[in-house]
């Protein structure tokens, strides 16, 4: 294993409520546009018992516009369609052409999800109840299973290298990128399409999260997701996908690739505390952050941007603030600039870490920190610089994205401007 191999980002792709290409996503991100709107359930009007009124949904998604044939779209769940769409964007922007400047056996796919093909699961369950088990679609399993998003990406682009699916709740996307980083670094692949995808805005998922008292019941989209604010009352369901092309540095340089950033650190820990609540002292999460920062060679004199998990739940935002202080030390934590882009995109579950990694790359490239919109009444227990309201222009040396998932999963990745 050659651990001296450097890993860079040479391609980006995104599907989200604030933009389904990198340029529109970037513009919305820096403008502080909110992608949260009135909830539209796939199977009709508001269901009985659903008190949630808003979500952050991808509108007007046409699979054919993103390179999927009608047959491919018909045979794949929405989460899988998002995964392919974001991955094809990342592949195209990277300039890699399978079989020409990348060996198919050295191109991998690490595409995460938190839930998988929930839309398919719900539809086929209804089908079974109404029509009997003999009428369940033969495509039910291959459309629903969590790994199929990554598998469909690999099939579509001809990637025959390592293919892995991280399923670690809301940390899935960050784990996917971190594990892909390690795989390229040790020489398992020369490039890996890494990211996450989710399409779980459904009556079943919203009902479940609502019963767990995790979701905001606010009806005003602009007040529903308020990370680090005194008024926060829960997270807002989101959907979409993010993909990054991770490539070995020398391989990228040799072909004259555009290099967006370098990924250089990854940390992964578990709270071992509770199935939904984070460890209140923030210590396990802080260790994931510190490991990623140490691996990246972060120095105290460098300007650090943190894309926080920042869900807008009382427990998460408080414990995450503590974790950042423990990871950096009080003084350095107060110097860091931090924001939660979930205030715009909602919580995209298994796709969140991937889309937020794209946001980190764009922040590094354009010298702009995206804001935490809606933050008007800061919680005294969340007392760091959370960039309220509007984006901030500044040069950033290092960007960290952290993700904290149900079950106590903690993951963090660190990126740098290329040197």
Order of alpha helices (4+ residues) and beta strands (2+ residues): beta-alpha-beta-beta-alpha-alpha-beta-alpha-alpha-alpha-beta-alpha-beta-alpha-alpha-beta-alpha-beta-alpha-beta-alpha-alpha-beta-alpha-alpha-beta-beta-beta-beta
